[in-house]
Amino acid sequence: MQKYTKGMNYVSNIVFDNGKVIPARKLQPMVYSHLRENIGLKSQVSCNIPRQVAGTYKTIVALAKLGMSYWQKITYSPTSMTLSYKRDYTITEDTVSITTYSHGRKTYKICNYPVAKKFFEVPWKFEASKVVRHKNGDYYFYLTVSQETPDKKIEDASTFLGIDIGINYLAVASTTDKKCKFFAGGEIKNKRNIYKKMRARLQSKGTLSAKRILKRLAGKEQRLMTDVNHCISKAVVKFATEFDVSVIGLEDLTGIRDSTTVRKKHRYTHNSWAFYQLQQFIEYKAKSAGIITEYVNPEYTSRTCSRCNHISKNNRYGLKFRCKACGFELHADLNAARNIEHQTRDYRYTLESRECLSTTHTDNMI
């Protein structure tokens, strides 16, 4: 892992000194011989490193365009390394065999669970995976698996589901037929408030013992949120399959923390909530269930009346929504979910109309 990190930093220096991103296909021939001969890395690893470094700098450039980052040198630490299946590792239900640089192939026993054994069968395939060092010094093997899913077109969709992501309710879902479901988050919110108060007390002490407890609390809170997001995303996709939903609509929350303002006492809860992770979990679970995911513009979804489309800041007060134009009343998050469903459905018909116009134009030309 130390050799791998040395290679990553060598390639990172080359990209940074270049002043702009170097595509992986051009970067690999520039660094391959040095990684192999001077650092002593295996051939496949020497191919993985340029792709990984190029991907990191590509992400930085994308974030810089949004004002969320800037061009900077990336320095890697020896905490993880990527391994290619069959070339760098092989795996069974009970063991994983990893290629090392000084001792050849080494085989390690793994703890497997019944819920995970399905991933060792068709249609699942093993992909490039990672060895990761945790903060406590233990090493873990992160196995990545994938399966092919049929490509579906949104133009063929008939039933849509809009999902509003929030804090008081982690998710509120509404279908085209007005079927809805609330996924409560009040209990999680209360637990995080408890962690926040504990963290404030420990930080005020500043002792070594307090700092150790702070590290433990941070990991515990993160694991709690990940587990909650897995449970909520699973329930959302289950709800979607029950009503034969074709497309799930989500808000594009890119840069949402910078574009929204909240009161100071709510700032930590808002800025640290794992909205993006929940959406990612919903997306990949939906894909495995054969459901398309589309992202829509989040602007005014909470202020727009889902009945008459009137937009006003005064339409919403807390969890209550009452339209100032038509008097329509509804739970605010459910109203937002309906607006997201409307936008997703409108996008489908927009694509269909464009295709019809294109077909008509072609026929006329003929």
Protein Blocks (a to p, Z undefined) as FASTA:
>chain_A
ZZmmmmmmmmmmmmmmnopacdfklmmmmmmmmmmmmnopafklmmmmmmmmmmmmmmmm
mmmmnopaccdddddddfbccddehkloccdfkbccdddfklopadddddddfklmmmmp
cfbdcddddddddfkopacdddddddddddddfklpmbdcdddddfklmbacddfkopac
dddfklmmmmmmmmmmmmmmmmmnopaklmmmmmmmmmmmmmmmmmmmmmmmmmmmmmmm
mnopabdcdddfehklmmpccdfklmmmmmmpcfklmmmmmmmmmmmnopacddddfehk
lmpcfklopacfklpghjaccdfklopacdfklmmmmmmmmmmmmmmmmmmmmmmmmmmm
mmmmZZ
